Amino acid sequence: MFTLITIPSLCALALVAGAAASDAKTGHIPNWLTLPPLAIAPLAYLIGYGPMAAALSVLAALACGLVPYLMFRKGAAGGGDVKLLAALGAIAGASFGIETQLFGFAIALVFSLVLLTYRGRLFATLKNAAFLALNPLLPRRHRRQPVPESMSTIRMGVPFALGALLSVWLRVGSIG
């Protein structure tokens, strides 16, 4: 059975499409793209459905922004990613935002593994990651500082957009 995509899902897809395009081109997800939906979504829910819906929108934004914010605090995510995912939660709900994160991170992981394998850096990177993970458990004299050349970054706009598309596709395909 054919199921229509909801207005919040369409808005969320438009937001991640803009974020993906900006991130791919500039490496930056701008505030003018993420902050208005983050503020407008709870207001729209308040007007359309009442105070409980607005409160749920705010709680969804907080839930979806928590993990990216903690990553941001450790230097493992950008501020634009945090605001994007919080806005997705505010617009389309916590389950959509968290699914988008999960799928986005999984897509980025697969892409990274393929790229590292292609470049011949997979095992060196995995070794470096293992040492980074074990550092807090090792005595100070055995700890290693990461070598900047062995660190890499990935722009998450496109993986999050693909994650949002996958989330919408699974939701539309599973009803009926």
Secondary structure as the mmCIF struct_conf table of DSSP 4:
data_model
#
loop_
_struct_conf.conf_type_id
_struct_conf.id
_struct_conf.beg_label_comp_id
_struct_conf.beg_label_asym_id
_struct_conf.beg_label_seq_id
_struct_conf.end_label_comp_id
_struct_conf.end_label_asym_id
_struct_conf.end_label_seq_id
HELX_LH_PP_P HELX_LH_PP_P1 LEU A 4 THR A 6
HELX_RH_AL_P HELX_RH_AL_P1 ILE A 7 THR A 26
BEND BEND1 GLY A 27 GLY A 27
HELX_RH_AL_P HELX_RH_AL_P2 ASN A 31 TYR A 49
HELX_RH_AL_P HELX_RH_AL_P3 PRO A 51 ARG A 73
TURN_TY1_P TURN_TY1_P1 LYS A 74 GLY A 75
BEND BEND2 ALA A 76 ALA A 77
HELX_RH_AL_P HELX_RH_AL_P4 GLY A 79 ALA A 92
HELX_RH_AL_P HELX_RH_AL_P5 ALA A 94 ARG A 119
TURN_TY1_P TURN_TY1_P2 GLY A 120 GLY A 120
HELX_RH_AL_P HELX_RH_AL_P6 LEU A 122 LEU A 134
HELX_RH_3T_P HELX_RH_3T_P1 ASN A 135 LEU A 137
BEND BEND3 LEU A 138 LEU A 138
HELX_RH_3T_P HELX_RH_3T_P2 ARG A 140 HIS A 142
HELX_LH_PP_P HELX_LH_PP_P2 GLN A 145 VAL A 147
HELX_RH_3T_P HELX_RH_3T_P3 PRO A 148 SER A 150
HELX_RH_AL_P HELX_RH_AL_P7 GLY A 157 SER A 174
#
